[in-house]
């Protein structure tokens, strides 16, 4: 048993966790941005699909790498704005608007994939460009140099951008006027309006930021983690990302840790694939991890509510006894 654990939890496994977690980390932070403004962005899945498809198709047809990347991000932001318009201006149900974007993205990318490549499953024959890796030579570090060099020494640029996005998101939410407005609108929109905050503009900005981060996750998935587009290859990552802010208590650092937990379970499933274990059991590990984590969060939240109720009741009893 110990030899199996030693073969799984290695520097290569850490590198795999970071690589697999990147397309989860971006949309998780995006979900946090929209959640804090009081708008659940269910369309993360469709935004990831659309950005990945756009980047892969454009670069596969000779467009400059970074033009393809920015075009993919623009499509994701546009979809986020579509949701915002339907929700804010037309008073449509936010959840239904997000699901509509997901269905549209799934169907449209499949149809356009067949139109451009002649294949409804994959763009493997296209030869699209990929975002390069950032090579760090860390083998000089005493004691842990070899481990660090293998684990983080050759990660994609977008992986490092995802790591940088954690403190950036924290700074925006906690140290800027925009972050203050986002939190105010999410906690009490009526009070925010009375204080002179343009709640419509804040919601638009938060949802656009959510779309941008989801788009970065999609770009990494199609042009970093892989170098092609496959039909519905987001495989529920957008929906899993919706759970990360809840598990993280609405904080960027903890949300990132939740995303790493989900990514780690996915990487573990890949590692276990080399062992003599029924494949169906391995494939459900990421989803079971998500369900267990949400169950634990729900139980803890229920206990906090019960303690709060008991505390308020005790306080009321004390106030009644005081003459």
VOTI-931343 format. One record per residue (C-alpha): x negated, z, y; residue number from 1; residue in three letters. Coordinates in Angstrom, 3 decimals, decimal comma. Each point is the difference from the previous one (the first is absolute). Example, Ala and Ser with C-alpha at 12.3 -4.5 7.8 and 13.67 -1.06 7.14 Angstrom:
BEGIN
<east -12,300 up 7,800 north -4,500 num 1 residu ala> $
<east -1,370 up -0,660 north 3,440 num 2 residu ser> $
This chain:
BEGIN
<east 0,000 up 0,000 north 0,000 num 1 residu unk> $
<east -2,786 up 0,926 north 2,434 num 2 residu unk> $
<east -1,792 up -3,287 north -0,696 num 3 residu unk> $
<east 3,196 up -1,908 north 0,820 num 4 residu unk> $
<east 0,342 up 1,899 north 3,295 num 5 residu unk> $
<east -3,652 up -0,651 north 0,838 num 6 residu unk> $
<east 0,460 up -3,711 north -0,663 num 7 residu unk> $
<east 3,080 up -0,160 north 2,244 num 8 residu unk> $
<east -0,920 up 2,160 north 3,017 num 9 residu unk> $
<east -3,138 up -1,784 north 1,150 num 10 residu unk> $
<east -1,298 up -1,518 north 3,232 num 11 residu unk> $
<east 1,613 up -3,263 north -1,045 num 12 residu unk> $
<east 3,309 up 1,842 north -0,340 num 13 residu unk> $
<east -0,349 up 1,382 north 3,551 num 14 residu unk> $
<east -0,713 up -3,514 north 1,262 num 15 residu unk> $
<east 3,066 up -1,237 north -1,857 num 16 residu unk> $
<east 2,185 up 2,749 north 1,504 num 17 residu unk> $
<east -1,046 up -0,974 north 3,528 num 18 residu unk> $
<east 0,587 up -3,682 north -0,697 num 19 residu unk> $
<east 3,398 up 0,541 north -1,633 num 20 residu unk> $
<east 1,114 up 2,532 north 2,614 num 21 residu unk> $
<east -0,682 up -2,243 north 3,003 num 22 residu unk> $
<east 3,202 up -2,100 north -0,312 num 23 residu unk> $
<east 1,891 up 3,305 north -0,363 num 24 residu unk> $
<east -1,723 up 1,852 north 2,827 num 25 residu unk> $
<east 0,848 up -2,552 north 2,689 num 26 residu unk> $
<east 3,773 up -0,150 north -0,666 num 27 residu unk> $
<east 0,095 up 3,791 north -0,514 num 28 residu unk> $
<east -1,308 up 0,502 north 3,533 num 29 residu unk> $
<east 2,444 up -2,678 north 1,128 num 30 residu unk> $
<east 2,852 up 1,903 north -1,638 num 31 residu unk> $
<east -1,195 up 3,135 north 1,790 num 32 residu unk> $
<east 0,132 up -1,739 north 3,394 num 33 residu unk> $
<east 3,566 up -1,169 north -0,523 num 34 residu unk> $
<east 1,098 up 3,309 north -1,566 num 35 residu unk> $
<east -1,243 up 2,001 north 2,983 num 36 residu unk> $
<east 2,215 up -2,059 north 2,303 num 37 residu unk> $
<east 2,981 up 0,559 north -2,283 num 38 residu unk> $
<east 0,113 up -3,477 north -1,547 num 39 residu unk> $
<east -0,710 up -0,519 north -3,714 num 40 residu unk> $
<east -1,707 up -3,365 north -0,438 num 41 residu unk> $
<east 1,238 up -1,078 north -3,428 num 42 residu unk> $
<east -1,292 up -3,521 north 0,696 num 43 residu unk> $
<east -3,658 up 0,910 north -0,614 num 44 residu unk> $
<east 0,020 up -1,851 north -3,316 num 45 residu unk> $
<east 1,194 up -3,247 north 1,573 num 46 residu unk> $
<east -2,467 up 0,290 north 2,869 num 47 residu unk> $
<east -2,889 up 0,437 north -2,414 num 48 residu unk> $
<east 1,111 up -2,998 north -2,045 num 49 residu unk> $
<east 0,442 up -2,219 north 3,055 num 50 residu unk> $
<east -3,332 up 0,893 north 1,605 num 51 residu unk> $
<east -1,878 up -0,522 north -3,269 num 52 residu unk> $
<east 1,708 up -3,332 north -0,607 num 53 residu unk> $
<east -0,696 up -1,238 north 3,530 num 54 residu unk> $
<east -3,675 up 0,947 north -0,073 num 55 residu unk> $
<east -0,630 up -1,444 north -3,456 num 56 residu unk> $
<east 1,838 up -3,257 north 0,679 num 57 residu unk> $
<east -1,641 up -0,658 north 3,363 num 58 residu unk> $
<east -3,563 up 0,772 north -1,091 num 59 residu unk> $
<east 0,573 up -1,894 north -3,230 num 60 residu unk> $
<east 0,793 up -3,097 north 2,057 num 61 residu unk> $
<east -3,165 up 0,188 north 2,080 num 62 residu unk> $
<east 1,017 up 2,302 north 2,847 num 63 residu unk> $
<east -2,612 up 2,447 north 1,305 num 64 residu unk> $
<east -0,017 up 3,348 north -1,816 num 65 residu unk> $
<east 0,779 up 2,158 north 3,027 num 66 residu unk> $
<east 2,647 up -2,404 north 1,276 num 67 residu unk> $
<east 1,714 up 0,373 north -3,374 num 68 residu unk> $
<east -0,313 up 3,789 north 0,166 num 69 residu unk> $
<east 1,507 up 0,240 north 3,490 num 70 residu unk> $
<east 2,736 up -2,461 north -0,915 num 71 residu unk> $
<east 0,942 up 2,163 north -2,974 num 72 residu unk> $
<east 0,107 up 3,085 north 2,212 num 73 residu unk> $
<east 2,134 up -1,852 north 2,541 num 74 residu unk> $
<east 2,552 up -0,867 north -2,695 num 75 residu unk> $
<east 0,198 up 3,647 north -1,105 num 76 residu unk> $
<east 0,503 up 1,169 north 3,593 num 77 residu unk> $
<east 2,661 up -2,676 north 0,507 num 78 residu unk> $
<east 1,941 up 1,263 north -3,021 num 79 residu unk> $
<east -0,259 up 3,549 north 1,327 num 80 residu unk> $
<east 1,417 up -1,204 north 3,313 num 81 residu unk> $
<east 2,835 up -1,740 north -1,839 num 82 residu unk> $
<east 0,920 up 3,328 north -1,606 num 83 residu unk> $
<east -0,290 up 1,696 north 3,396 num 84 residu unk> $
<east 2,311 up -2,526 north 1,659 num 85 residu unk> $
<east 2,644 up 0,294 north -2,708 num 86 residu unk> $
<east -0,167 up 3,787 north 0,042 num 87 residu unk> $
<east -0,427 up 0,732 north 3,718 num 88 residu unk> $
<east 1,865 up -2,858 north 1,639 num 89 residu unk> $
<east 2,617 up -0,938 north -2,607 num 90 residu unk> $
<east 0,490 up 3,505 north -1,436 num 91 residu unk> $
<east -0,539 up -1,237 north -3,559 num 92 residu unk> $
<east -0,796 up 2,472 north -2,759 num 93 residu unk> $
<east -3,776 up 0,496 north -0,058 num 94 residu unk> $
<east -0,238 up 0,264 north -3,792 num 95 residu unk> $
<east 2,018 up -3,176 north -0,564 num 96 residu unk> $
<east -2,078 up -1,871 north 2,588 num 97 residu unk> $
<east -3,201 up 1,029 north -1,789 num 98 residu unk> $
<east 1,350 up -0,990 north -3,401 num 99 residu unk> $
<east 1,055 up -3,372 north 1,426 num 100 residu unk> $
<east -3,562 up -0,591 north 1,216 num 101 residu unk> $
<east -1,356 up 0,871 north -3,452 num 102 residu unk> $
<east 2,387 up -2,399 north -1,747 num 103 residu unk> $
<east -0,722 up -2,746 north 2,542 num 104 residu unk> $
<east -3,763 up 0,416 north -0,354 num 105 residu unk> $
<east 0,133 up -0,032 north -3,794 num 106 residu unk> $
<east 2,109 up -3,139 north -0,179 num 107 residu unk> $
<east -1,659 up -1,875 north 2,862 num 108 residu unk> $
<east -3,570 up 0,604 north -1,181 num 109 residu unk> $
<east 0,882 up -1,159 north -3,525 num 110 residu unk> $
<east 1,686 up -3,165 north 1,271 num 111 residu unk> $
<east -2,804 up -0,804 north 2,454 num 112 residu unk> $
<east -2,630 up 0,740 north -2,645 num 113 residu unk> $
<east 1,520 up -2,688 north -2,196 num 114 residu unk> $
<east 0,230 up -2,345 north 2,999 num 115 residu unk> $
<east -3,661 up 0,385 north 0,972 num 116 residu unk> $
<east -1,683 up 0,542 north -3,385 num 117 residu unk> $
<east 2,480 up -1,321 north -2,549 num 118 residu unk> $
<east 0,030 up 3,339 north -1,809 num 119 residu unk> $
<east 2,599 up 2,768 north 0,313 num 120 residu unk> $
<east -2,312 up 2,666 north -1,359 num 121 residu unk> $
<east -3,440 up -0,141 north 1,579 num 122 residu unk> $
<east -2,208 up -1,751 north 2,563 num 123 residu unk> $
<east -3,096 up 0,270 north -2,204 num 124 residu unk> $
<east -0,713 up -3,736 north 0,304 num 125 residu unk> $
<east -0,060 up 0,132 north 3,802 num 126 residu unk> $
<east -3,359 up 1,655 north 0,608 num 127 residu unk> $
<east 0,890 up 2,171 north 2,996 num 128 residu unk> $
<east -2,543 up 1,969 north 2,021 num 129 residu unk> $
<east -0,558 up 3,754 north -0,307 num 130 residu unk> $
<east -0,876 up 2,742 north 2,470 num 131 residu unk> $
<east -3,668 up 0,884 north -0,624 num 132 residu unk> $
<east -1,384 up 3,286 north -1,273 num 133 residu unk> $
<east -2,162 up 2,307 north 2,075 num 134 residu unk> $
<east -3,198 up 0,669 north -1,961 num 135 residu unk> $
<east -1,525 up 3,406 north 0,624 num 136 residu unk> $
<east -3,261 up 0,932 north -1,708 num 137 residu unk> $
<east 0,405 up 3,692 north -0,744 num 138 residu unk> $
<east -2,329 up 0,380 north -2,975 num 139 residu unk> $
<east -2,530 up 1,740 north 2,282 num 140 residu unk> $
<east 2,189 up 3,119 north 0,327 num 141 residu unk> $
<east -1,707 up 2,831 north -1,963 num 142 residu unk> $
<east 1,824 up 1,089 north -3,142 num 143 residu unk> $
<east 3,215 up -2,006 north 0,443 num 144 residu unk> $
<east -1,334 up -3,314 north 1,265 num 145 residu unk> $
<east 0,726 up -1,985 north -3,134 num 146 residu unk> $
<east 3,509 up 1,442 north -0,258 num 147 residu unk> $
<east 0,827 up -0,703 north 3,669 num 148 residu unk> $
<east -1,466 up -3,486 north -0,144 num 149 residu unk> $
<east 2,220 up -0,867 north -2,958 num 150 residu unk> $
<east 3,103 up 1,795 north 1,281 num 151 residu unk> $
<east 0,132 up -1,075 north 3,661 num 152 residu unk> $
<east -3,018 up -2,225 north 0,541 num 153 residu unk> $
<east 1,810 up -3,297 north -0,530 num 154 residu unk> $
<east 3,560 up 0,373 north 1,261 num 155 residu unk> $
<east 2,134 up -2,548 north 1,808 num 156 residu unk> $
<east 0,106 up 0,046 north 3,804 num 157 residu unk> $
<east 3,718 up 0,705 north -0,175 num 158 residu unk> $
<east -0,635 up 3,093 north -2,114 num 159 residu unk> $
<east -2,165 up 1,420 north 2,755 num 160 residu unk> $
<east 2,636 up -0,998 north 2,546 num 161 residu unk> $
<east 2,586 up 1,895 north -2,076 num 162 residu unk> $
<east -2,226 up 3,092 north 0,092 num 163 residu unk> $
<east -0,414 up -0,399 north 3,760 num 164 residu unk> $
<east 3,779 up -0,399 north 0,386 num 165 residu unk> $
<east 0,522 up 3,626 north -1,094 num 166 residu unk> $
<east -1,625 up 1,669 north 3,049 num 167 residu unk> $
<east 1,285 up -2,779 north 2,264 num 168 residu unk> $
<east 3,576 up 0,670 north -1,123 num 169 residu unk> $
<east -0,521 up 3,741 north 0,484 num 170 residu unk> $
<east -1,409 up -0,545 north 3,492 num 171 residu unk> $
<east 2,868 up -2,288 north 1,027 num 172 residu unk> $
<east 2,658 up 2,419 north -1,261 num 173 residu unk> $
<east -1,590 up 3,241 north 1,215 num 174 residu unk> $
<east -2,123 up -0,843 north 3,035 num 175 residu unk> $
<east 1,742 up -2,819 north 1,877 num 176 residu unk> $
<east 3,151 up -0,230 north 2,085 num 177 residu unk> $
<east 1,307 up -2,668 north -2,377 num 178 residu unk> $
<east -0,359 up 2,416 north -2,911 num 179 residu unk> $
<east 1,808 up 2,702 north 1,956 num 180 residu unk> $
<east 2,822 up -2,436 north 0,721 num 181 residu unk> $
<east 0,160 up -1,076 north -3,650 num 182 residu unk> $
<east 0,305 up 3,585 north -1,189 num 183 residu unk> $
<east 2,545 up 0,815 north 2,697 num 184 residu unk> $
<east 2,198 up -2,979 north -0,859 num 185 residu unk> $
<east -0,185 up 0,813 north -3,707 num 186 residu unk> $
<east 0,895 up 3,664 north 0,477 num 187 residu unk> $
<east 2,745 up -0,337 north 2,630 num 188 residu unk> $
<east 0,710 up -3,456 north 1,470 num 189 residu unk> $
<east 2,658 up 1,297 north 2,397 num 190 residu unk> $
<east -2,372 up 2,570 north 1,468 num 191 residu unk> $
<east -2,738 up -2,650 north 0,216 num 192 residu unk> $
<east 2,331 up -2,307 north 1,925 num 193 residu unk> $
<east 0,970 up 2,838 north 2,329 num 194 residu unk> $
<east -3,725 up 0,590 north 0,633 num 195 residu unk> $
<east -0,388 up -3,596 north 1,154 num 196 residu unk> $
<east -1,566 up -1,471 north -3,155 num 197 residu unk> $
<east 0,936 up -3,592 north -0,796 num 198 residu unk> $
<east 1,072 up 0,606 north -3,595 num 199 residu unk> $
<east 0,619 up -3,689 north -0,716 num 200 residu unk> $
<east -3,525 up -0,974 north 1,001 num 201 residu unk> $
<east -1,514 up 2,882 north -1,982 num 202 residu unk> $
<east 1,910 up -1,035 north -3,125 num 203 residu unk> $
<east -1,111 up -3,603 north 0,426 num 204 residu unk> $
<east -3,643 up 1,080 north 0,347 num 205 residu unk> $
<east 0,153 up 2,328 north -3,000 num 206 residu unk> $
<east 1,627 up -2,600 north -2,257 num 207 residu unk> $
<east -2,471 up -2,663 north 1,192 num 208 residu unk> $
<east -2,897 up 2,336 north -0,835 num 209 residu unk> $
<east 1,563 up 0,599 north -3,397 num 210 residu unk> $
<east 0,161 up -3,766 north -0,561 num 211 residu unk> $
<east -3,631 up -0,429 north 1,074 num 212 residu unk> $
<east -1,213 up 2,619 north -2,465 num 213 residu unk> $
<east 2,146 up -1,440 north -2,801 num 214 residu unk> $
<east -1,435 up -3,425 north 0,810 num 215 residu unk> $
<east -3,543 up 1,347 north -0,336 num 216 residu unk> $
<east 0,929 up 1,328 north -3,430 num 217 residu unk> $
<east 1,317 up -3,407 north -0,993 num 218 residu unk> $
<east -3,087 up -1,777 north 1,326 num 219 residu unk> $
<east -2,254 up 2,274 north -2,021 num 220 residu unk> $
<east 2,091 up -0,534 north -3,112 num 221 residu unk> $
<east -0,219 up -3,798 north 0,212 num 222 residu unk> $
<east -3,389 up -0,428 north 1,686 num 223 residu unk> $
<east -2,000 up 3,076 north -0,981 num 224 residu unk> $
<east 1,257 up 1,698 north -3,141 num 225 residu unk> $
<east 0,817 up -3,457 north -1,390 num 226 residu unk> $
<east -0,818 up -3,462 north 1,283 num 227 residu unk> $
<east 3,371 up -1,631 north -0,629 num 228 residu unk> $
<east 3,731 up 0,439 north 0,400 num 229 residu unk> $
<east 2,252 up 0,808 north -2,947 num 230 residu unk> $
<east 3,759 up 0,164 north -0,058 num 231 residu unk> $
<east 1,163 up 3,522 north 0,961 num 232 residu unk> $
<east -3,486 up 1,375 north -0,587 num 233 residu unk> $
<east 0,604 up 2,915 north 2,354 num 234 residu unk> $
<east 1,728 up 1,523 north -3,064 num 235 residu unk> $
<east 1,869 up 2,707 north 1,898 num 236 residu unk> $
<east -2,944 up 1,179 north 2,135 num 237 residu unk> $
<east 2,148 up -0,184 north 3,115 num 238 residu unk> $
<east 2,567 up 2,308 north -1,576 num 239 residu unk> $
<east -2,654 up 2,393 north -1,321 num 240 residu unk> $
<east -1,461 up 0,135 north 3,519 num 241 residu unk> $
<east 3,342 up 1,287 north 1,286 num 242 residu unk> $
<east -0,519 up 3,175 north -2,030 num 243 residu unk> $
<east -3,470 up 0,771 north 1,377 num 244 residu unk> $
<east 1,082 up 1,342 north 3,442 num 245 residu unk> $
<east 2,503 up 2,344 north -1,668 num 246 residu unk> $
<east -2,670 up 1,368 north -2,325 num 247 residu unk> $
<east -2,426 up 0,226 north 2,925 num 248 residu unk> $
<east 2,399 up 2,001 north 2,138 num 249 residu unk> $
<east -0,064 up -2,635 north 2,744 num 250 residu unk> $
<east -3,750 up 0,429 north 0,592 num 251 residu unk> $
<east -2,435 up -2,954 north -0,154 num 252 residu unk> $
<east -2,690 up 1,801 north -2,004 num 253 residu unk> $
<east 2,378 up 1,325 north -2,625 num 254 residu unk> $
<east 1,830 up -3,332 north -0,105 num 255 residu unk> $
<east -3,328 up -1,677 north -0,743 num 256 residu unk> $
<east -0,671 up 2,505 north -2,792 num 257 residu unk> $
<east 3,406 up -0,808 north -1,493 num 258 residu unk> $
<east -0,849 up -3,713 north 0,123 num 259 residu unk> $
<east -3,319 up 0,754 north -1,724 num 260 residu unk> $
<east 1,899 up 1,929 north -2,667 num 261 residu unk> $
<east 2,198 up -3,008 north -0,725 num 262 residu unk> $
<east -2,982 up -2,356 north 0,124 num 263 residu unk> $
<east -1,977 up 2,284 north -2,273 num 264 residu unk> $
<east 2,790 up 0,009 north -2,576 num 265 residu unk> $
<east 0,015 up -3,800 north 0,095 num 266 residu unk> $
<east -3,779 up -0,128 north -0,423 num 267 residu unk> $
<east 0,247 up 2,513 north -2,848 num 268 residu unk> $
<east 2,548 up -2,213 north -1,724 num 269 residu unk> $
<east -2,454 up -2,892 north 0,248 num 270 residu unk> $
<east -2,824 up 2,119 north -1,437 num 271 residu unk> $
<east 2,156 up 1,206 north -2,872 num 272 residu unk> $
<east 0,828 up -3,602 north -0,842 num 273 residu unk> $
<east -3,333 up -0,239 north -1,806 num 274 residu unk> $
<east 0,995 up 2,795 north -2,373 num 275 residu unk> $
<east 2,187 up -0,174 north -3,083 num 276 residu unk> $
<east 3,204 up 1,048 north 1,799 num 277 residu unk> $
<east 3,351 up -1,773 north -0,019 num 278 residu unk> $
<east -0,034 up -2,268 north 3,133 num 279 residu unk> $
<east 3,586 up 0,872 north 0,957 num 280 residu unk> $
<east -0,948 up 3,675 north 0,385 num 281 residu unk> $
<east -2,935 up -0,922 north 2,237 num 282 residu unk> $
<east 2,007 up -2,295 north 2,250 num 283 residu unk> $
<east 2,494 up 2,709 north 0,953 num 284 residu unk> $
<east -2,657 up 2,508 north 1,132 num 285 residu unk> $
<east 0,118 up -0,931 north 3,751 num 286 residu unk> $
<east 3,789 up 0,139 north 0,080 num 287 residu unk> $
<east 0,224 up 3,248 north -1,959 num 288 residu unk> $
<east -2,583 up 1,484 north 2,387 num 289 residu unk> $
<east 2,188 up -0,994 north 2,938 num 290 residu unk> $
<east 3,103 up 1,549 north -1,550 num 291 residu unk> $
<east -1,780 up 3,243 north -0,925 num 292 residu unk> $
<east -1,511 up 0,269 north 3,492 num 293 residu unk> $
<east 3,399 up -0,533 north 1,613 num 294 residu unk> $
<east 1,552 up 2,578 north -2,343 num 295 residu unk> $
<east -2,624 up 2,571 north 0,954 num 296 residu unk> $
<east 0,525 up -0,778 north 3,674 num 297 residu unk> $
<east 3,782 up 0,372 north -0,354 num 298 residu unk> $
<east -0,321 up 3,362 north -1,766 num 299 residu unk> $
<east -2,390 up 1,319 north 2,644 num 300 residu unk> $
<east 2,221 up -1,256 north 2,819 num 301 residu unk> $
<east 3,030 up 1,689 north -1,577 num 302 residu unk> $
<east -1,897 up 3,280 north -0,286 num 303 residu unk> $
<east -1,076 up -0,211 north 3,644 num 304 residu unk> $
<east 3,622 up -0,531 north 1,038 num 305 residu unk> $
<east 1,141 up 2,959 north -2,102 num 306 residu unk> $
<east -2,704 up 2,255 north 1,487 num 307 residu unk> $
<east 1,019 up -1,119 north 3,472 num 308 residu unk> $
<east 3,662 up 0,806 north -0,694 num 309 residu unk> $
<east -0,900 up 3,421 north -1,434 num 310 residu unk> $
<east -2,234 up 0,710 north 2,981 num 311 residu unk> $
<east 2,727 up -0,923 north 2,472 num 312 residu unk> $
<east 2,511 up 2,167 north -1,892 num 313 residu unk> $
<east -2,391 up 2,981 north 0,048 num 314 residu unk> $
<east -0,625 up -0,467 north 3,694 num 315 residu unk> $
<east 3,744 up -0,146 north 0,674 num 316 residu unk> $
<east 0,508 up 3,211 north -1,988 num 317 residu unk> $
<east -2,678 up 1,766 north 2,028 num 318 residu unk> $
<east 1,580 up -1,111 north 3,253 num 319 residu unk> $
<east 3,407 up 1,310 north -1,140 num 320 residu unk> $
<east -1,456 up 3,456 north -0,801 num 321 residu unk> $
<east -1,723 up 0,320 north 3,354 num 322 residu unk> $
<east 2,418 up 1,831 north 2,371 num 323 residu unk> $
